[in-house]
Amino acid sequence: MKYTVFHAKEPNFGMGKPPEFKDFEKVAEVETTGLESVFRLTNHINHSWTQNPEVRWFKGGGVRSTSVGDIVIDGNGKKFRCEMAEWAEIIEPDE
């Protein structure tokens, strides 16, 4: 499944009020099997994550690892926020 990764332009790493979606930038599309794999593939471990073959990196701002507060959208359109120890689905309020 394809996942789209958005990093906060001014990350607060889970502290305080979450930024609005407009305050994120698209940094990557990742072809993989789940959110934990997305996290691993978009973190600097043994090399820059931009070099991982499963990742299509969108050049933009600085390159940092996916962290608490960042957002991933799966191929079904579900949004998830990276939390301290898990992924939390973002449920949009009915308009």
GUTOR-258052 format. One record per residue: residue number from 1; x, y, z of N, C-alpha, C in turn. Coordinates in pm, 1 decimal, always signed. Layout:
{NUM {X Y Z} {X Y Z} {X Y Z}};
...
! end
This chain:
{1 {+84.7 -118.0 +0.0} {+0.0 +0.0 +0.0} {+88.9 +123.9 +0.0}};
{2 {+40.5 +228.5 -64.2} {+114.8 +354.0 -65.7} {+70.0 +441.9 +50.5}};
{3 {+167.3 +500.2 +119.0} {+144.4 +591.9 +230.1} {+208.8 +725.5 +194.4}};
{4 {+142.1 +835.6 +228.9} {+196.4 +968.4 +206.0} {+233.4 +1028.4 +340.7}};
{5 {+356.0 +1078.6 +349.6} {+409.8 +1128.7 +475.7} {+417.1 +1280.7 +472.2}};
{6 {+365.4 +1343.3 +578.2} {+367.8 +1488.0 +594.0} {+440.5 +1522.3 +723.8}};
{7 {+539.5 +1608.9 +714.2} {+611.0 +1655.3 +832.8} {+563.0 +1795.4 +868.8}};
{8 {+552.8 +1821.1 +997.9} {+517.6 +1954.9 +1044.2} {+627.2 +2052.3 +1002.3}};
{9 {+586.3 +2168.4 +949.5} {+683.7 +2269.1 +907.7} {+759.7 +2323.8 +1028.5}};
{10 {+690.5 +2338.1 +1139.3} {+751.7 +2380.9 +1264.7} {+712.5 +2278.2 +1370.6}};
{11 {+785.2 +2166.6 +1377.1} {+745.2 +2056.6 +1465.7} {+747.0 +2096.5 +1613.2}};
{12 {+645.3 +2047.4 +1684.2} {+643.5 +2068.2 +1829.5} {+659.0 +1934.1 +1901.3}};
{13 {+678.8 +1827.9 +1823.8} {+706.5 +1694.0 +1875.1} {+606.8 +1650.7 +1982.9}};
{14 {+479.1 +1682.5 +1956.4} {+371.8 +1637.5 +2044.6} {+346.0 +1726.6 +2164.1}};
{15 {+415.7 +1836.2 +2174.5} {+396.3 +1926.8 +2286.9} {+298.6 +2036.8 +2246.2}};
{16 {+199.6 +2061.5 +2329.0} {+104.1 +2167.8 +2300.0} {+2.0 +2126.6 +2196.1}};
{17 {-64.5 +2226.2 +2142.3} {-171.4 +2204.7 +2044.3} {-112.9 +2155.3 +1912.5}};
{18 {-173.3 +2049.5 +1852.6} {-124.0 +2001.9 +1722.1} {-139.5 +2109.8 +1615.7}};
{19 {-41.8 +2119.6 +1524.4} {-54.6 +2216.8 +1414.6} {-172.3 +2181.4 +1324.1}};
{20 {-222.0 +2280.1 +1252.2} {-327.2 +2255.5 +1153.4} {-264.4 +2190.1 +1031.4}};
{21 {-347.1 +2120.2 +952.8} {-294.7 +2046.1 +838.8} {-218.6 +2135.6 +741.2}};
{22 {-259.2 +2262.1 +728.7} {-190.3 +2355.0 +638.5} {-46.6 +2380.7 +682.6}};
{23 {-13.1 +2347.0 +806.3} {+120.3 +2369.9 +860.3} {+212.9 +2248.9 +843.4}};
{24 {+175.9 +2159.4 +750.9} {+256.4 +2041.3 +719.7} {+299.7 +2047.5 +574.7}};
{25 {+410.0 +1978.6 +542.5} {+451.1 +1967.1 +403.7} {+467.9 +1820.2 +368.2}};
{26 {+428.8 +1788.0 +245.2} {+443.3 +1651.5 +194.3} {+590.9 +1625.3 +172.2}};
{27 {+642.8 +1520.2 +236.4} {+785.5 +1491.3 +223.8} {+813.5 +1359.9 +152.5}};
{28 {+716.2 +1265.8 +151.6} {+746.1 +1135.8 +90.2} {+619.7 +1057.1 +61.1}};
{29 {+635.4 +964.7 -32.5} {+539.3 +856.2 -52.7} {+618.3 +728.7 -30.2}};
{30 {+558.1 +636.2 +45.0} {+627.4 +513.3 +81.8} {+541.2 +394.5 +42.5}};
{31 {+598.4 +301.1 -29.7} {+529.4 +177.4 -68.2} {+574.2 +70.1 +30.2}};
{32 {+482.4 +30.1 +120.3} {+518.1 -65.7 +225.2} {+392.8 -129.9 +283.0}};
{33 {+410.2 -202.6 +392.6} {+302.2 -286.2 +446.6} {+230.7 -230.4 +568.6}};
{34 {+276.9 -121.7 +628.5} {+208.6 -69.9 +746.3} {+276.6 +53.4 +803.1}};
{35 {+210.0 +114.0 +901.5} {+258.6 +238.5 +960.1} {+393.8 +223.6 +1029.9}};
{36 {+415.6 +111.7 +1097.5} {+544.8 +92.3 +1164.4} {+658.3 +88.8 +1062.6}};
{37 {+630.9 +27.5 +948.0} {+730.0 +23.3 +841.2} {+752.6 +162.9 +782.8}};
{38 {+645.7 +242.1 +768.8} {+660.1 +380.0 +721.9} {+753.3 +455.7 +816.3}};
{39 {+731.6 +439.8 +946.3} {+814.6 +508.3 +1045.4} {+961.6 +469.2 +1029.6}};
{40 {+985.8 +339.2 +1021.8} {+1123.6 +289.9 +1009.0} {+1188.1 +341.5 +880.8}};
{41 {+1113.4 +338.5 +770.7} {+1168.9 +377.6 +641.3} {+1189.8 +528.0 +626.2}};
{42 {+1127.8 +608.4 +713.1} {+1145.0 +754.2 +706.0} {+1221.4 +806.4 +827.3}};
{43 {+1308.9 +722.8 +881.4} {+1399.7 +762.9 +989.0} {+1542.8 +734.7 +948.3}};
{44 {+1630.4 +824.8 +988.1} {+1773.2 +805.2 +964.3} {+1820.5 +697.9 +1062.0}};
{45 {+1857.9 +582.6 +1011.4} {+1907.5 +474.6 +1097.5} {+2053.1 +448.8 +1060.7}};
{46 {+2078.5 +378.2 +952.3} {+2215.6 +353.3 +907.2} {+2256.4 +446.3 +792.7}};
{47 {+2159.1 +518.7 +739.0} {+2182.0 +611.9 +629.5} {+2060.6 +703.7 +620.6}};
{48 {+2066.3 +801.1 +533.5} {+1952.9 +891.3 +516.0} {+1832.4 +813.1 +463.1}};
{49 {+1717.1 +836.1 +521.4} {+1597.0 +763.6 +478.5} {+1561.4 +795.9 +333.9}};
{50 {+1608.7 +907.1 +281.5} {+1576.9 +944.2 +143.0} {+1638.1 +847.0 +43.2}};
{51 {+1729.8 +762.6 +89.1} {+1794.8 +664.5 +2.4} {+1723.7 +529.4 +2.0}};
{52 {+1622.6 +511.0 +84.7} {+1551.2 +382.9 +88.7} {+1472.6 +363.5 -40.6}};
{53 {+1485.5 +244.5 -103.7} {+1419.9 +222.8 -233.1} {+1267.2 +225.7 -227.9}};
{54 {+1207.8 +203.9 -112.4} {+1061.2 +206.3 -99.3} {+1006.4 +348.4 -90.0}};
{55 {+1096.6 +445.0 -79.3} {+1059.4 +583.7 -52.6} {+1076.9 +670.8 -176.1}};
{56 {+974.7 +749.0 -206.3} {+985.8 +856.2 -305.8} {+987.9 +986.1 -226.5}};
{57 {+1103.6 +1049.4 -221.2} {+1125.1 +1169.3 -142.1} {+1091.9 +1293.3 -223.5}};
{58 {+1019.6 +1386.7 -161.3} {+988.3 +1514.7 -224.2} {+1079.4 +1619.1 -163.7}};
{59 {+1171.4 +1668.6 -243.8} {+1266.2 +1767.8 -193.7} {+1191.3 +1893.7 -154.1}};
{60 {+1226.1 +1946.1 -42.9} {+1160.5 +2066.6 +6.3} {+1245.8 +2126.7 +115.7}};
{61 {+1189.0 +2133.5 +234.1} {+1262.2 +2186.9 +347.8} {+1372.4 +2090.7 +390.2}};
{62 {+1420.7 +2107.3 +509.6} {+1525.3 +2019.8 +561.2} {+1477.6 +1875.3 +570.1}};
{63 {+1572.1 +1784.6 +571.5} {+1539.1 +1642.1 +580.7} {+1556.3 +1599.8 +726.2}};
{64 {+1446.3 +1558.3 +787.4} {+1452.7 +1505.1 +923.1} {+1372.0 +1377.9 +929.1}};
{65 {+1393.7 +1302.8 +1031.8} {+1319.5 +1178.5 +1050.4} {+1174.8 +1207.4 +1088.1}};
{66 {+1084.7 +1114.6 +1054.1} {+946.8 +1123.9 +1098.1} {+944.5 +1115.2 +1250.2}};
{67 {+866.9 +1204.3 +1312.4} {+866.3 +1216.1 +1458.0} {+724.8 +1235.0 +1510.2}};
{68 {+713.2 +1237.1 +1641.1} {+585.5 +1260.6 +1707.8} {+522.4 +1388.5 +1653.4}};
{69 {+394.0 +1377.8 +1618.0} {+319.6 +1491.1 +1565.8} {+307.3 +1492.8 +1415.1}};
{70 {+392.1 +1416.8 +1344.8} {+383.3 +1411.5 +1199.2} {+263.4 +1326.9 +1156.3}};
{71 {+222.8 +1341.1 +1031.5} {+100.0 +1277.6 +981.1} {+132.5 +1187.1 +862.0}};
{72 {+62.6 +1073.6 +857.2} {+69.9 +981.6 +744.2} {-72.7 +953.8 +697.2}};
{73 {-92.8 +955.3 +566.5} {-222.4 +920.1 +507.7} {-203.1 +791.3 +429.9}};
{74 {-287.0 +690.9 +460.1} {-273.0 +562.7 +390.7} {-345.5 +565.8 +256.6}};
{75 {-330.7 +459.1 +180.1} {-389.5 +449.7 +47.4} {-540.6 +453.0 +45.5}};
{76 {-604.3 +435.1 +161.4} {-750.0 +442.1 +172.5} {-797.8 +580.0 +216.8}};
{77 {-702.6 +673.3 +236.9} {-738.4 +809.1 +277.7} {-747.6 +829.9 +428.0}};
{78 {-717.0 +727.6 +507.2} {-720.1 +744.5 +652.6} {-595.0 +818.9 +697.1}};
{79 {-614.2 +915.1 +790.6} {-504.7 +995.8 +841.8} {-462.9 +944.9 +979.6}};
{80 {-332.4 +942.4 +1002.3} {-277.3 +898.2 +1129.2} {-171.0 +997.0 +1175.9}};
{81 {-172.1 +1024.3 +1307.6} {-69.3 +1108.9 +1366.7} {+27.8 +1020.9 +1444.4}};
{82 {+155.7 +1046.5 +1427.9} {+257.8 +974.0 +1502.5} {+253.3 +1021.1 +1648.2}};
{83 {+232.0 +927.4 +1738.2} {+229.0 +956.1 +1881.7} {+354.5 +899.1 +1946.5}};
{84 {+369.5 +914.5 +2076.3} {+489.3 +867.9 +2146.9} {+514.6 +718.5 +2130.1}};
{85 {+411.6 +636.9 +2135.1} {+432.7 +491.9 +2130.1} {+341.1 +420.9 +2031.3}};
{86 {+267.9 +497.5 +1949.9} {+173.4 +434.7 +1857.2} {+130.5 +537.1 +1753.2}};
{87 {+44.6 +493.2 +1664.2} {-18.3 +580.6 +1565.8} {-162.8 +600.9 +1606.6}};
{88 {-211.7 +724.0 +1603.3} {-350.5 +754.2 +1637.2} {-422.9 +799.2 +1510.6}};
{89 {-535.8 +734.2 +1482.3} {-613.7 +775.8 +1365.7} {-674.6 +912.5 +1393.4}};
{90 {-669.0 +998.4 +1293.5} {-727.5 +1132.4 +1303.2} {-868.2 +1124.5 +1245.5}};
{91 {-965.5 +1148.9 +1328.9} {-1104.5 +1145.2 +1286.2} {-1149.6 +1289.6 +1263.6}};
{92 {-1187.0 +1318.1 +1140.5} {-1233.6 +1453.5 +1107.1} {-1376.3 +1470.9 +1156.7}};
{93 {-1406.4 +1585.2 +1219.2} {-1545.3 +1609.3 +1263.7} {-1639.6 +1623.3 +1144.8}};
{94 {-1762.4 +1577.4 +1162.0} {-1862.6 +1595.3 +1056.8} {-1893.3 +1744.2 +1042.2}};
{95 {-1908.2 +1786.5 +919.0} {-1936.2 +1929.0 +895.4} {-2083.5 +1951.7 +887.6}};
! end
